[in-house]
Amino acid sequence: MALMFRLFGDEIYDPFLSMVSRCPVLNTPTDWKETPEAHVFTLDLPGLKKEEENVEVDDERVLKIYGERKEEKDDENDKWHRRERCRGKFRRSFELPENSKTDGVKASMENGVLAATVPKQEVKKAAKKMIPFICHFLIQKINLI
């Protein structure tokens, strides 16, 4: 263990955490809460502008949030010691519940936090329809009489 600390310092190497930090999709944390009025999705997108991300809902009630964290331009005199921030395209998709009003989605961006709000609507329940039950045995008896 002492050798690992000498090689990696205080950082403990964890293959899963290493993968998460390199993968844009896994490194786009999202909260989804339901209020009485809406479904609210909140994503941490540090360093992105609202023009660099997209929010849409398709016909199958799937909310899609996607964009790209672009690579920074390097000066030839720059010497990097560490690059840990995630770059590349990201995409998150969420299947919305039946009570989502997909034509009223709103999105806002403030301090690197994207909030997408999907209003709720009342779901019309199918009307109950009574189906008459006819016993074939009785019909046959009636026809015989």
Order of alpha helices (4+ residues) and beta strands (2+ residues): alpha-alpha-beta-beta-beta-beta-beta-beta-beta-alpha
